[in-house]
Amino acid sequence: MTQPPPKAPDSTRRSERSRRAIYDAALALVAETGYAKTTIEGIAARAGVGKQTIYRWWPSKAAVLLEAYLDLTAQAADVGDDGGGESEIPDTGDLEADLKLVLRATVDELNSPAYDGPTRALAAEGMVNAELGAQFVEKLLEPQLQLYVKRLRSAQETGDVRPGIDPRTALELFTGPLTARWLLRTLPLTHEYADAIVEYALHGIAARR
């Protein structure tokens, strides 16, 4: 009986495995050694691929890291909302509670080594690499900020936020202080700090007359 010819290797599956290994290697190396010491050669060795494989898909280690980080956040969003894509800020009708919940989650993310190293690396590289910085804002930062815009607009519709408030500006009252403390490492990021930001932003700091 004539034996059927052996199946040809599935290059698509092989490429996806290689791509996934490169993502994991880039994120791990940045977390372990820092962005400056991470190299294409190191990523290739860690992933078990040739460095030409990486250069065929990406022009630089910054591009590798950005794509790996976008993939990481997409997977986290899928887990958080049962596979539905970008996570939403909850809308329970209690704006203060909803914002505290999402800022606490952001604190946990920024304190996680899996996110801290890559996020700092991309933020720093984006300051000197205009193209990377623009991609970082367009693909990662702005979509997340638009979730705040959506929730604040919902609060305007229910009368919990004044009609004349610009949600895109107002959201920076919540995200700005958190980002500043994280970037400068001045004081620890805690849930209590996240709660205080929300309370100060929503209720103000001036004495009640």
Residue pairs with C-beta under 8 A, 6 or more apart in sequence:
18 47
18 49
18 53
19 57
21 47
21 48
21 49
22 43
22 44
22 47
22 49
22 53
22 54
22 57
22 64
22 68
23 64
23 67
23 68
23 71
23 72
24 47
24 68
25 42
25 43
25 44
25 46
25 47
26 38
26 43
26 61
26 64
26 65
26 68
27 65
27 68
27 69
27 72
27 114
27 117
27 118
28 46
29 37
29 38
29 42
29 43
29 46
30 38
30 65
30 117
30 118
30 121
31 113
31 114
31 116
31 117
31 118
33 42
34 117
34 121
35 65
35 117
35 120
35 121
35 124
35 125
38 61
38 65
38 121
39 61
40 51
40 54
40 55
40 60
40 61
40 64
41 51
43 51
43 54
43 61
43 64
44 50
44 51
44 53
44 54
47 54
54 64
58 64
58 67
62 122
62 125
62 129
62 132
63 132
65 118
65 121
65 122
65 125
66 122
66 132
66 135
66 136
66 139
68 118
69 118
69 119
69 122
69 140
70 139
70 140
72 114
72 115
72 118
73 140
76 87
77 85
77 86
77 87
78 84
78 85
80 87
81 87
81 88
86 143
86 147
87 147
88 147
88 150
89 98
89 99
89 102
89 147
89 148
89 150
89 151
90 98
90 101
90 102
91 98
91 151
91 154
92 98
93 158
95 151
95 155
95 160
95 161
95 202
96 198
96 199
96 202
98 151
99 151
99 174
99 198
99 202
100 194
100 195
100 198
102 147
103 174
103 178
103 194
103 195
103 197
103 198
104 191
104 194
104 195
106 175
106 178
106 194
107 178
107 189
107 190
107 191
107 193
107 194
109 115
110 116
110 119
110 178
110 182
110 189
111 189
120 183
122 132
122 136
123 136
123 183
125 132
125 133
126 132
126 133
126 136
126 137
127 133
145 168
145 171
145 175
148 167
148 171
148 174
148 175
149 167
149 168
149 171
152 161
152 165
152 167
152 170
152 171
153 167
155 161
156 162
156 163
156 165
156 167
161 167
161 170
170 201
173 197
173 201
174 197
174 198
174 201
177 197
178 189
178 193
178 194
178 197
181 187
181 189
181 193
182 189
187 193
